Amino acid sequence: MPGYEKWSDLERKELMDVIDSGILMRYGFDGARKGHWKSKELEAAVCETFGCHYAQLTSSGTAALTTALSALGVGYGDEVIMPSFTFVASFEAVISVGAIPVLAEIDDTLTLDPASVRKNITSRTRAIMPVHMCGSMADLDALKEICREHNLWLLEDACQSIGGTYKGKKLGTIGDAGTFSFDFVKTMTCGEGGVVMTNNQEVYVKSDGYTDHGHDHLGVDRGADLHPFIGYNFRISELHSAVGLAQIRRLPEFLETQKKNHTLLKSLLSEIPGISFRRVPDPAGDSCSFISWFLPTAEQTQRAVDALREAGILAGNFYWYNNNWHYIRKWDHLKNALTLNSLSPELRTRIEAEANKDFPISDAIMSRCVSTSISLLWTEEQIREKGARMREVIEKAI
Ligand SMILES: *Cc1c(COP(=O)(O)O)cnc(C)c1O
């Protein structure tokens, strides 16, 4: 998955443009910046590369989710349906706008189970937020249909699936809004950064203002801008955008390598008796940043993980079920609504209730699931060796 593995003179060159001019901010300083507008250029490149009308860069993927929720008008009293398996940013963003994160089960796609989404809809639901985990996509047709029936926003968290597609369209551009993260370990990186993508002009204009203290950006004098609403500072810097600009041009190469390495390793792992793989709603659209595989039982999976650790080859294999960041089971801070500031009593009660629900379907899936991340640096020989060793260790353990 990570673009950082391919750090090169191309990133250095883009960075040097910014360092030479000394204008590290994305807005203003028109004369001094010597024609360098890295953030604007990267936004144009995002629209071009992923096929959306508008792109608003942000300081992180989490900021992008928060911005998108705000631009969609999601806030007090609203419920947002999100999956039990995701990154903590999902509920952080929802809580930050004052809305209630309603957790739903995942299915064997490792993303939102449409049947569970239906069960969780109430009169207060405003948005459905699928998370395209580990490189592959949610069942977007089914989720879009639910949104249409109930008049809900579809906000795609595509932070982990840059370059993936669903029925020919890029993930992140299919819902009312979508987000990428460009943090250090994502498919392409800015160091830190993110983007809101949308085809809805109003959502874009609001995102643009929201990420910069509500500035309307209509004039040439920043000091004279009006503020139609209260915003924040979620701006990206020119330094970060410069890195992203080099990386987005290299994305086709990253994705091709990722796909090649994924295909070979998956074919080797598929020889392990009893192994199966996540369901991919549109197999041609897998971004291939991970191979997610299942063993028949939770016990076998735990034994396999222990054996991989003992053999010194666990690195790059993620057993999310026991991981503090990605699965509901270990989110004690959410279960106890541990915030630094006071929440409204209603929001606190709802957060605790949601996070302490049982997720038997997700548990049954996640306790048998391991995701193997795909490196861009592996040689064919290394992949064959890795596949053989994993097979040997796992077969013996189960
Ligand atoms: C990385 C990630 C985010 C957050 O991105 P940051 O840029 O690290 O804030 C959000 N959602 C998912 C699924 C992610 O993997």
The ligand as an SDF file (V2000), in Angstrom:
LIG
                    3D

 15 15  0  0  0  0  0  0  0  0999 V2000
   -6.0150    6.5330    7.4440 C   0  0  0  0  0  0  0  0  0  0  0  0
   -7.4880    6.4810    7.5720 C   0  0  0  0  0  0  0  0  0  0  0  0
   -8.2580    7.5860    7.9650 C   0  0  0  0  0  0  0  0  0  0  0  0
   -7.6880    8.8510    8.5160 C   0  0  0  0  0  0  0  0  0  0  0  0
   -6.7040    9.4080    7.8530 O   0  0  0  0  0  0  0  0  0  0  0  0
   -5.5830   10.3360    8.5720 P   0  0  0  0  0  0  0  0  0  0  0  0
   -5.0450   11.0540    7.3850 O   0  0  0  0  0  0  0  0  0  0  0  0
   -4.5900    9.4340    9.2030 O   0  0  0  0  0  0  0  0  0  0  0  0
   -6.2910   11.2400    9.5100 O   0  0  0  0  0  0  0  0  0  0  0  0
   -9.6280    7.4680    7.9400 C   0  0  0  0  0  0  0  0  0  0  0  0
  -10.2350    6.3420    7.5990 N   0  0  0  0  0  0  0  0  0  0  0  0
   -9.5420    5.2500    7.2470 C   0  0  0  0  0  0  0  0  0  0  0  0
  -10.2830    4.0190    6.8500 C   0  0  0  0  0  0  0  0  0  0  0  0
   -8.1490    5.2780    7.2530 C   0  0  0  0  0  0  0  0  0  0  0  0
   -7.4740    4.1740    6.9450 O   0  0  0  0  0  0  0  0  0  0  0  0
  1  2  1  0
  2  3  1  0
  2 14  2  0
  3  4  1  0
  3 10  2  0
  4  5  1  0
  5  6  1  0
  6  7  2  0
  6  8  1  0
  6  9  1  0
 10 11  1  0
 11 12  2  0
 12 13  1  0
 12 14  1  0
 14 15  1  0
M  END
$$$$
